[in-house]
Each structure stands twice: as C-alpha cells, then as structure tokens.
C-alpha cells in the first residue's frame, strides 16, 4: 500500500506542475464570473440555467483533466525509460497500475472539489442557501464516474501506441455513451433481429454514465437522492473500474517495455 500511495503522490504532484492546474483555475474563475453575472437579470430561471451550464462545464472540464492525466502516465514512463528502475525496486506491474489509478483519481477529485467550492460559494451568494447535501452527492457521483473513465483510459494507454490516440478514442467513447448509451434500449425495441439483440448486448455491457449525473437535483432543488441509490451506483462504479483495471494488468503483463 505504501508503494501504491507513493506512486499516486507522484502523479498528483505531476498534475499540478503542468498546465492542467492553471487551466483548472482559469475555468473555475470563468464559471464563477458567469454565476456572479446572474444577478444582472434578477431572474430565477436565468440563475438556474447558468447553474446548469456551470455544472455541465464542471463535468466536461473534470473529464478532460482526468483523461489527459491518465492517458500519459504509462506511455511517459516507458518513453522516458523510468519504468525500469521503478519495476526494479521491486515494484510489481499491478502496483504501478493501481498507483497510477489512485493518483489520477485523487487528483481529479481535488479538481472537482475546487470547482464545486466555487460553485457553492457563488450559488449561496444568490440563493442564500448552501445545499451542501445536494452538492456533495453530485460531487461524489461525478467522482465515481471519473473512476470508471480513468480505468478505461489506463487500459487504452496500454493497448494504443500514443497518448493522443488514447485521449481521442476515450473521449469519443465516453461522450458517445453519455449522449447515446441510455437510449440504446429504446432504439433496440424498434429494430429487427439480429440488430435488436446486438443493441441490447451493447446496452447492458457498457457503463451507463448518465446515471451518475445529479445536476437536476441541484439546479431544480428537487431534494436529495436516496443514499441506497448512491451506494449502489458506487458499487456499480467500483465493479466496472475493477474490471478495466484487471484487464489493464493482464495487457500490461504481456506488454514489452523495450521500444
């Protein structure tokens, strides 16, 4: 565990030494300005619309940061040949994968906390309520969503040759699932065999990322989500993350490290 945490610590420090951290600060400032400008209109609907826009931007920004950070971890180690002294300490390949995953996940979590902290402060200045429970549940579910994404990216970084390929393919897949994944079962109903069965297989095989978005509960003040749903969704995320990490380990074991 000490080895995994040490690798994770390096990943977190690396993220905030790069431009990603400054991009995070700029985007957070932009989101804050958008929220602060809502009082010009003095309209609750406009405030709600801007809040939803901010939440979408938080999701997109956190996604880009998580994918960009995870995609370069293992390829950078191999390219710079630092993977050899790392594995010679001795550190197993499984510990490398887990360390990279934990580091990327924690770094993304820190980024999300910064985003939501700004969002809550500005929202509270307009609405005079913090809604801590709703924001915490929304934050937690987004963090669970990123756990699956990061594990997918690590798998892609072992399979594909370049980080750019991993980043592009993963973003296309994730955005495709977000936009189309939850509707595949509805499309399958109107299709003939064997297309219907194929769509059902895809629908039940892919992770349903849309389940993790709770922005509507924050924007429309619906109330908090039942904790049983949060717990089951967290288990769902852990199961998919474990599957992708195990697959990454299997591929990484067989991967030649000499270029």
Buried (B, 14 or more C-beta within 10 A) or exposed (E): EEBBBBBBBBBBEBBEEEEBBEBBEEBBEEBBEBBBEBEEEEEEEBBBBBBBBBBEBBBEBBBBBBBBBBBBBBBBBBEEEEBEEBBEEEBEBBBBBBBBBBBBBBBBBBBBEBBBEBBBEBBBEBBEEEBEEBBBBBBBBBBBBBBBBBBBBBBBBBBBEEBEBBBBBBBEBBEEBBEEBBEBBEEBEEEEEEEBEEBBEBBEEBBBBBBBBBBEBBBEEEEEBEEEEBEEBBEBBBEBBEBBBBBBBEBBEEEEEEE
